[in-house]
Amino acid sequence: MTGRAITGMGQGLGKFMTLGIGTEIIYSFVIIVCSLMIYFGTRELYNLTKHKGIKYFRLSFLFFALAYFFRSFIKIILFYFDIREIRLLLPVFGSVTLFIFMYFSAIAIFYLLYSVMWKKWKSKLAIYLFHLSALIISTTVLLFRTSLVYFTINLLLLIFIIFTVYTAYHQSKKKKSYNLYIIYLMLFIFWIFNIVDILVPSLLQTFQLFIYLFSLGIFLLIFYKVIRKTG
């Protein structure tokens, strides 16, 4: 092994062990664990009730766990190879990884929305439309490589989320669930920030720590509420 190769490997390992990548690993690990515990912690409740809202609530956090796994994988690659975008590493590898991340992200968001709107969206067509929309979003991100397209997609998604949550709250007979809708809305907003952080890494660097802490707080709060209800 040449001296240059050893030096390059040492620099790569040095980057891997920096505070930045350490923070990313801890952040992703905690959220993945919380998401999986929410998913498995509500299994018995769903088996007893067969409630559709619980079903899609559970599935949404399973997809959140998968999305965060691929997000952390992308972040590690970006840190280790010191590149700005995952597609600059290997066109096919980077594109496939980013596509999977975007698909799981979109499905997680759609399923969580469906968990509060399933009585209004009873048709199975809604589920097919969610998957089709996730495929369209993921494909669009791959085909168009400009920040304007990224922002437009996420802005439209955010508008749809806000409208859906607002509608769900006003149609709900249980107005006491106001705090739950606020938690969901904040989760959606900060998850979209996480998506933007992957697509345009340099944009939110100044606010990364705030976004991470707030996102962790939301997931831990939902986890706490789930554990309190399921025992």
N, C-alpha and C positions, 0 to 999 in steps of 0.2 A: 504494500500500500504506500503510495507516494506521500511526501510531506504535505503537498497541497490538499490531497484527499483527507488526510488526518485533520488538517486545520479546518477544512470545510465541515467535516463531521463534528468537530469540537464546537464550531460556531453554531451549527444547527442545534446541537444539544443544549448549548448555552441559551439560545432563544427559547427552546422548549421549556426550560426551567425558569424562565423569567416570571415576574409577578403577573404579567399580563396573561400568559397562558395558564398559569396556576389559578387565577381568578376565573377564567373561562371554564376550566375543568370543574372547579368547585360549584360554580353557578349552575352549570348544566347538570351536574350530578344531583344536586339537591332538588332541582325542578323535575328531573326524570324520576327520582325516587318518590317525590310527592305525587306526581301524576300516576305512577304505577300503584301506589298505596291507595289513592282515591279509586282507581279502577278496580282493584281487588277488594278493597274495603266495602264497596257497594254491591259486590256480587251476590251476597246472601239476601240483601234487601230486594234486589231485582228478581232473584229466584222466587222469593215469597210473593211479590206483588205483580210481576210481569208488566210493570209500568213503563210505557214507552219513553216517557220523559227521562226516567232513570237509565233506561237502556242507552239512549243517545248521549246522555251526560257522561256515562261510563266510557263509551266509545270515544268521545271527544278527548278525554284525558289519556286514553291509550294512544291516540294520534298525536297529542301534544308531546308525549314521551318519545315517540318515534321521531317527530319533527325536531325536538331538542337534541336527540342523539345525532342526527345528521347535521344539525346546526353546529354542535360542538366539534364534529368531525371536520366540517368545512373550516371552522375557526382554527383548529390545530394545524391544518394544512397551510392556511394563510400565514400563520405565525412562523411555522417551521421553515417554509420556503421563502418567506419574506416577499410575498406577492400581494397585489391589491385585490385581485379577483380570482376565484377558484378556477374559472375557465381558462386563465392564462397558464395554468400548470399543464394540463393535458386536455385538449378540446373535448374528447369523448368522455373521459373520466369526470372532468369538472362539470360538464353539462348534465350528465346523468345524475350526479350527486345533487346538483342544484335543483334539477327537475323533481327529484324525490322529495327534497326538503320543502319545496313550494307546494307540492301536491298534498303532503301530509299536513302542512300548515293550514292550507285552505279547508281541507276536510275537517280538521279539528275545530276551526271557527264555525263552519257551517253546521256541524253536528251539535255544537253547544247551543247555537241559535235554535236549532230544531228541537232541542230538549225543552225549550220554553215556549215553542210555537207549534208543537206537534198536533195539538187539538185543532188548530186552524189550517195546518198543512197536512191533513190526514192522508192525502193521496201518496202512493208510492212513487209517483212521478217526481215528487220533491227530492227524494233521495237520488234518483238518477240525474236530476238537474244539478244537484250539488257536486256529484262526481264529474259530470260534464264540465261544469264551471271550473272545478279544480284543475281539470286537464287543460282547459283553455287558458287559465291564468298561468299555469306552469309553462305551457308551450310559448305563450306570449313573452314571458320573461326570458326564455332562451333565444327566441327569434330576434327580439329587439333589445339592443344593448345600450340604450340611452337612459339617463337618469329621469328624463321627462316621462318615459313610458312607465318606469318603476313607480314614480310618484302618482301618476294618473291611476294606475291599477290599485294602489293602496288607498288613494283618496276615495275612489269609487267604492272600494270594499268597506272603508270606514263609514261612508255615508249610508251604505246599505245596513251596516251593523247598528248604527245609531238609530236609524228609522225603525228597524226591527225590534230593538230593545225598547224603544219608546212606545211602539205599538203594543208590544207584549205587556208592558207595565200598565198601560191604560185599559187594556182588555182584561187584565187580571182582576179577579174578585177579591183577592187577598192583597190589599194595599199595604199590608205590613211587610210585604216582601220587597219594599222599596230598596232597602240596603243590598239585597241580593242582586237586583238589576244593576245597581251602581257598581258592585264588585265585578259583575260580568262585563260591564261596559269598560271599566278600567283595565280588566284583563285583556280585552280585545285591543284596546288602544296601545297598551304596552307590548302586546305580542306583535302588532304591526310595526312598532319601533324596532323590535328584534329582527323582523324581516328586512326592514330598511337597512339595519346595521350590517346584514349579510350582503345585500345587493350593492350598497354604497358605503363601504366600511369607514371611509374617512369623514363622512358627514356628521355622525353622532359621537365621535370620539370624546368630545368635551363632556357629553352627558352620559357616557356609558355607565359609569358607576351608579349614577342616580337611576337610570333605567333598570339596571340589574337588581339593585336593592328593592326598588318598587315592585318589579316583577316577582322577585322572591317573596316579598311580603304578601302579595295577592295570592300566590299559589299556597303559601303556608296558611293564610287565612281560610281559603276554601278547604284545605286539608283539615284544619281544625274544626270547621263547621260540619264536615262529613263525619269525622271521628266522633264528634259530640252527638250527632243524630243516630249513628249506627252503633255506638257503644264500643 
